């Protein structure tokens, strides 16, 4: 009787272990398949377009092959649909303004260089804590002949931002700092930027107690700004003839930006003038 009990426990334990191993292998195979698909698509677009964006508002911008953040984002950047909803907001804003653009978490400089290259803003301030990313950003700015229009800086602190606002009371601020937004955007910074337009990518899943911190940020911001949540609503890979010979799965994967869940951006526009 005792032997049978031990045997049953052993079988259950082995079954559990095998289950975990199988799930792990399936995830690994899925990741490898997705990466292989993205690599094929990226090579195809690089063959066609070299290093230039082919579509969208940033058409003609040179991206280069040296990438610090998420090289497969180059697929949607080449096609002009990377965070297209954010680019649309920038385009709408700068159609009637030329105030400085402040990019916090600028990474390789897709938005900072794009805005500078098009002369949308009178000045671009690009904050990025990674020295490697700052180096890539600088190279991309030089590649697009707009390095003289971009002030590349390290960490965005309250004092650093205050120095900009002292000279330029109204700016457009774009923020993507992987969860650090909840600490940076305290009452002091929100008050400092109350005459500015701000878009903050939200990352509640990346930090402890992220959802409650996000709720507090939105609540605090609503005292000084009109608030709106932006999402990436739709995308259609079938509009690009360059992808017509790829499978349905490949075309959909091409438009993936690799997020674990549907992203959200907090859009803040000033209540007061």
MARGU-842050 format. One record per residue (C-alpha): x negated, y, z negated; residue in three letters. Coordinates in nm, 3 decimals, m for minus. Layout:
<recs>
       x       y       z res
       X       Y       Z ALA
...
</recs>
This chain:
<recs>
       x       y       z res
   0.000   0.000   0.000 UNK
  m0.278   0.239  m0.099 UNK
  m0.473   0.149   0.216 UNK
  m0.171   0.225   0.435 UNK
  m0.126   0.566   0.271 UNK
  m0.491   0.654   0.331 UNK
  m0.464   0.532   0.690 UNK
  m0.153   0.746   0.750 UNK
  m0.328   1.053   0.610 UNK
  m0.631   0.985   0.825 UNK
  m0.416   0.954   1.139 UNK
  m0.236   1.279   1.058 UNK
  m0.568   1.455   0.999 UNK
  m0.711   1.326   1.330 UNK
  m0.395   1.431   1.514 UNK
  m0.421   1.782   1.369 UNK
  m0.789   1.814   1.462 UNK
  m0.725   1.689   1.816 UNK
  m0.440   1.940   1.849 UNK
  m0.664   2.229   1.746 UNK
  m0.936   2.115   1.986 UNK
  m0.691   2.086   2.276 UNK
  m0.545   2.430   2.211 UNK
  m0.895   2.577   2.192 UNK
  m0.998   2.412   2.517 UNK
  m0.683   2.532   2.694 UNK
  m0.748   2.890   2.578 UNK
  m1.109   2.867   2.693 UNK
  m1.008   2.730   3.034 UNK
  m0.745   3.003   3.069 UNK
  m0.999   3.274   2.986 UNK
  m1.248   3.129   3.232 UNK
  m0.983   3.106   3.506 UNK
  m0.872   3.466   3.444 UNK
  m1.230   3.592   3.448 UNK
  m1.309   3.403   3.768 UNK
  m1.000   3.552   3.931 UNK
  m1.095   3.905   3.826 UNK
  m1.452   3.855   3.945 UNK
  m1.329   3.748   4.292 UNK
  m1.105   4.054   4.312 UNK
  m1.375   4.290   4.192 UNK
  m1.629   4.156   4.441 UNK
  m1.372   4.192   4.718 UNK
  m1.297   4.556   4.636 UNK
  m1.665   4.642   4.592 UNK
  m1.732   4.491   4.934 UNK
  m1.459   4.709   5.084 UNK
  m1.517   5.036   4.901 UNK
  m1.865   5.025   4.751 UNK
  m1.848   5.245   4.445 UNK
  m1.565   5.481   4.542 UNK
  m1.207   5.506   4.418 UNK
  m0.990   5.443   4.724 UNK
  m0.646   5.558   4.606 UNK
  m0.475   5.798   4.371 UNK
  m0.559   6.139   4.230 UNK
  m0.923   6.045   4.171 UNK
  m0.973   5.917   4.526 UNK
  m1.335   5.959   4.634 UNK
  m1.480   5.953   4.283 UNK
  m1.788   5.735   4.258 UNK
  m1.777   5.485   3.973 UNK
  m2.113   5.312   4.007 UNK
  m2.186   4.950   3.921 UNK
  m2.325   5.011   3.573 UNK
  m2.033   4.972   3.333 UNK
  m2.031   5.001   2.954 UNK
  m1.662   4.938   2.881 UNK
  m1.460   4.656   3.042 UNK
  m1.610   4.609   3.387 UNK
  m1.288   4.453   3.522 UNK
  m1.106   4.781   3.467 UNK
  m1.293   4.883   3.782 UNK
  m1.029   4.689   3.977 UNK
  m0.743   4.920   3.878 UNK
  m0.975   5.221   3.893 UNK
  m1.073   5.145   4.255 UNK
  m0.701   5.117   4.334 UNK
  m0.618   5.439   4.150 UNK
  m0.371   5.282   3.906 UNK
  m0.579   5.262   3.589 UNK
  m0.367   5.418   3.310 UNK
  m0.174   5.585   3.590 UNK
   0.089   5.718   3.349 UNK
  m0.184   5.912   3.164 UNK
  m0.329   6.044   3.487 UNK
   0.019   6.160   3.590 UNK
   0.050   6.357   3.265 UNK
  m0.291   6.517   3.323 UNK
  m0.199   6.607   3.679 UNK
   0.131   6.759   3.569 UNK
  m0.038   6.963   3.295 UNK
  m0.327   7.091   3.506 UNK
  m0.100   7.192   3.793 UNK
  m0.017   7.501   3.585 UNK
  m0.322   7.535   3.358 UNK
  m0.701   7.515   3.357 UNK
  m0.774   7.505   2.983 UNK
  m1.067   7.288   2.868 UNK
  m1.028   6.912   2.864 UNK
  m1.149   6.733   2.551 UNK
  m1.199   6.358   2.597 UNK
  m1.250   6.178   2.264 UNK
  m1.373   5.825   2.324 UNK
  m1.481   5.906   2.679 UNK
  m1.658   5.572   2.739 UNK
  m1.798   5.564   3.097 UNK
  m1.630   5.894   3.177 UNK
  m1.347   5.791   3.408 UNK
  m1.118   6.072   3.291 UNK
  m1.389   6.323   3.195 UNK
  m1.569   6.293   3.529 UNK
  m1.243   6.274   3.724 UNK
  m1.110   6.596   3.571 UNK
  m1.445   6.775   3.610 UNK
  m1.488   6.662   3.970 UNK
  m1.148   6.802   4.067 UNK
  m1.211   7.133   3.885 UNK
  m0.885   7.094   3.695 UNK
  m1.029   7.232   3.371 UNK
  m1.260   7.527   3.316 UNK
  m1.477   7.304   3.095 UNK
  m1.488   6.936   2.993 UNK
  m1.603   6.816   2.652 UNK
  m1.671   6.441   2.638 UNK
  m1.715   6.280   2.295 UNK
  m1.853   5.925   2.279 UNK
  m2.025   5.758   1.982 UNK
  m2.211   5.495   2.187 UNK
  m2.551   5.612   2.318 UNK
  m2.528   5.353   2.597 UNK
  m2.188   5.483   2.705 UNK
  m2.311   5.843   2.693 UNK
  m2.597   5.747   2.922 UNK
  m2.357   5.580   3.169 UNK
  m2.122   5.879   3.148 UNK
  m2.410   6.114   3.230 UNK
  m2.509   5.901   3.530 UNK
  m2.150   5.898   3.656 UNK
  m2.127   6.276   3.618 UNK
  m2.452   6.318   3.812 UNK
  m2.330   6.073   4.076 UNK
  m2.023   6.291   4.127 UNK
  m2.211   6.623   4.119 UNK
  m2.028   6.757   3.814 UNK
  m2.278   6.715   3.530 UNK
  m2.295   7.094   3.488 UNK
  m1.922   7.098   3.405 UNK
  m1.934   6.835   3.128 UNK
  m2.061   6.885   2.773 UNK
  m2.144   6.532   2.652 UNK
  m2.144   6.492   2.274 UNK
  m2.157   6.217   2.012 UNK
  m1.898   6.161   1.741 UNK
  m1.590   6.382   1.737 UNK
  m1.570   6.528   1.387 UNK
  m1.339   6.792   1.249 UNK
  m1.624   7.046   1.251 UNK
  m1.722   6.964   1.612 UNK
  m1.364   7.004   1.731 UNK
  m1.318   7.321   1.525 UNK
  m1.620   7.476   1.700 UNK
  m1.450   7.418   2.035 UNK
  m1.114   7.554   1.919 UNK
  m1.281   7.868   1.785 UNK
  m1.382   7.953   2.142 UNK
  m1.094   7.780   2.324 UNK
  m0.776   7.791   2.108 UNK
  m0.578   7.589   2.361 UNK
  m0.715   7.265   2.512 UNK
  m0.589   6.932   2.641 UNK
  m0.707   6.643   2.421 UNK
  m0.719   6.278   2.531 UNK
  m0.804   6.024   2.262 UNK
  m0.900   5.655   2.285 UNK
  m1.103   5.551   1.980 UNK
  m0.987   5.196   1.908 UNK
  m0.803   5.253   1.578 UNK
  m1.010   5.540   1.437 UNK
  m0.738   5.783   1.551 UNK
  m0.546   5.733   1.226 UNK
  m0.838   5.856   1.018 UNK
  m0.945   6.137   1.252 UNK
  m0.601   6.291   1.298 UNK
  m0.533   6.405   0.945 UNK
  m0.328   6.712   0.848 UNK
  m0.626   6.945   0.895 UNK
  m0.696   6.835   1.252 UNK
  m0.330   6.834   1.349 UNK
  m0.296   7.190   1.220 UNK
  m0.615   7.294   1.401 UNK
  m0.478   7.159   1.731 UNK
  m0.119   7.276   1.689 UNK
  m0.136   7.492   2.004 UNK
  m0.286   7.210   2.212 UNK
  m0.148   6.922   2.417 UNK
  m0.266   6.580   2.299 UNK
  m0.242   6.220   2.416 UNK
  m0.358   5.953   2.169 UNK
  m0.383   5.585   2.260 UNK
  m0.251   5.392   1.960 UNK
  m0.424   5.082   1.822 UNK
  m0.229   4.967   1.513 UNK
  m0.330   4.602   1.563 UNK
  m0.700   4.680   1.536 UNK
  m0.704   4.803   1.176 UNK
  m0.566   4.694   0.841 UNK
  m0.221   4.836   0.763 UNK
  m0.221   4.987   1.113 UNK
   0.156   5.008   1.157 UNK
   0.215   5.210   0.841 UNK
  m0.075   5.441   0.931 UNK
   0.074   5.486   1.274 UNK
   0.415   5.572   1.127 UNK
   0.248   5.834   0.904 UNK
   0.058   5.985   1.197 UNK
   0.377   6.020   1.400 UNK
   0.564   6.164   1.100 UNK
   0.289   6.418   1.027 UNK
   0.254   6.513   1.394 UNK
   0.627   6.573   1.426 UNK
   0.597   6.869   1.186 UNK
   0.389   7.061   1.441 UNK
   0.451   6.896   1.778 UNK
   0.717   6.752   1.999 UNK
   0.639   6.379   2.000 UNK
   0.693   6.115   2.266 UNK
   0.574   5.758   2.308 UNK
   0.432   5.674   2.650 UNK
   0.395   5.323   2.788 UNK
   0.269   5.169   3.109 UNK
   0.608   5.091   3.254 UNK
   0.557   4.930   3.592 UNK
   0.300   4.830   3.849 UNK
   0.325   4.664   4.189 UNK
   0.017   4.491   4.332 UNK
   0.207   4.408   4.651 UNK
   0.169   4.767   4.772 UNK
  m0.201   4.710   4.841 UNK
  m0.277   4.534   5.169 UNK
  m0.629   4.460   5.041 UNK
  m0.481   4.204   4.802 UNK
  m0.242   4.035   5.045 UNK
  m0.461   3.725   5.090 UNK
  m0.487   3.662   4.717 UNK
  m0.240   3.444   4.529 UNK
   0.053   3.582   4.330 UNK
  m0.133   3.505   4.008 UNK
  m0.451   3.674   4.130 UNK
  m0.264   3.989   4.235 UNK
  m0.093   4.018   3.897 UNK
  m0.420   3.952   3.713 UNK
  m0.578   4.228   3.923 UNK
  m0.350   4.481   3.758 UNK
  m0.406   4.355   3.405 UNK
  m0.600   4.596   3.182 UNK
  m0.671   4.317   2.934 UNK
  m0.455   4.438   2.645 UNK
  m0.319   4.184   2.399 UNK
   0.016   4.363   2.387 UNK
   0.190   4.642   2.575 UNK
   0.000   4.960   2.489 UNK
   0.147   5.280   2.353 UNK
   0.026   5.639   2.370 UNK
   0.143   5.922   2.145 UNK
   0.210   6.235   2.352 UNK
   0.208   6.557   2.149 UNK
   0.310   6.892   2.296 UNK
   0.309   7.208   2.083 UNK
   0.631   7.340   1.938 UNK
   0.494   7.692   1.902 UNK
   0.333   7.886   2.182 UNK
</recs>
